[in-house]
Amino acid sequence: MILKIIHHHSLLTCPLPTILLTLIPGLDVKVQWLTAEDDLVSEECEMNDQEVREIGDEFPSGATEPPQHPNCRCVILKVG
């Protein structure tokens, strides 16, 4: 799981201790999906914009994390 998160550039928006916390069972880590908020944002990404979920849970589009398509510019941020 760590390699998948790092591969998806979330390391830039999610500090290393947060990534490690996701490996602890039962720990509640919430993330928020953010788009680039411009005319190039896809419908799938727009569905997820500003939504908050526990890490690993599906967002409205069915994706659990960005990128969900080629050229996706979305990120997830730890909240709370």
C-alpha positions as CSV (number, residue, x, y, z in Angstrom):
1,M,0.0,0.0,0.0
2,I,2.8,2.4,0.7
3,L,4.3,2.1,-2.8
4,K,0.9,2.6,-4.4
5,I,0.4,5.9,-2.4
6,I,3.9,7.2,-3.2
7,H,3.5,6.3,-6.8
8,H,0.3,8.4,-7.1
9,H,2.1,11.6,-6.0
10,S,0.1,11.8,-2.8
11,L,3.4,11.9,-0.9
12,L,3.5,15.6,-1.8
13,T,0.2,16.3,0.0
14,C,0.3,13.6,2.6
15,P,3.3,13.6,5.0
16,L,5.1,10.3,5.6
17,P,3.8,9.8,9.1
18,T,0.2,9.9,7.7
19,I,1.1,7.3,5.1
20,L,2.5,5.0,7.9
21,L,-0.7,5.6,10.0
22,T,-2.8,4.1,7.2
23,L,-1.2,0.8,7.9
24,I,-2.5,0.6,11.5
25,P,-5.8,-1.3,11.6
26,G,-8.7,0.6,13.1
27,L,-7.2,4.0,12.9
28,D,-9.5,6.6,11.4
29,V,-7.6,8.6,8.7
30,K,-9.8,10.8,6.6
31,V,-8.8,12.3,3.2
32,Q,-10.4,14.9,1.0
33,W,-10.4,14.8,-2.8
34,L,-9.4,18.0,-4.5
35,T,-9.5,18.8,-8.3
36,A,-7.7,21.5,-10.2
37,E,-11.0,23.3,-10.4
38,D,-10.8,24.4,-14.0
39,D,-12.5,23.5,-17.3
40,L,-10.3,20.5,-17.9
41,V,-11.6,18.6,-14.8
42,S,-13.3,15.4,-15.9
43,E,-16.9,14.5,-14.9
44,E,-15.6,11.6,-12.7
45,C,-13.2,13.9,-10.8
46,E,-15.8,16.6,-10.5
47,M,-18.1,14.1,-8.7
48,N,-15.4,13.6,-6.1
49,D,-14.3,17.2,-5.6
50,Q,-14.3,18.3,-1.9
51,E,-15.7,14.9,-0.8
52,V,-14.2,13.4,2.5
53,R,-13.8,9.7,3.1
54,E,-11.8,7.3,5.2
55,I,-8.6,6.4,3.4
56,G,-9.2,3.4,1.1
57,D,-13.0,4.0,0.9
58,E,-14.6,4.7,-2.5
59,F,-15.4,8.3,-3.6
60,P,-18.7,8.9,-5.5
61,S,-17.0,8.0,-8.9
62,G,-15.9,4.6,-7.4
63,A,-12.2,5.5,-7.2
64,T,-10.4,5.2,-3.9
65,E,-7.6,7.6,-4.8
66,P,-6.2,9.7,-7.7
67,P,-5.2,9.3,-10.4
68,Q,-8.4,7.7,-11.7
69,H,-7.6,8.3,-15.4
70,P,-4.7,9.4,-17.6
71,N,-3.8,13.1,-17.1
72,C,-5.7,13.2,-13.8
73,R,-4.4,16.2,-11.8
74,C,-6.3,15.5,-8.6
75,V,-4.9,15.0,-5.1
76,I,-6.1,13.8,-1.8
77,L,-5.3,15.6,1.4
78,K,-5.5,14.4,5.0
79,V,-8.2,16.2,6.9
80,G,-9.0,16.4,10.6
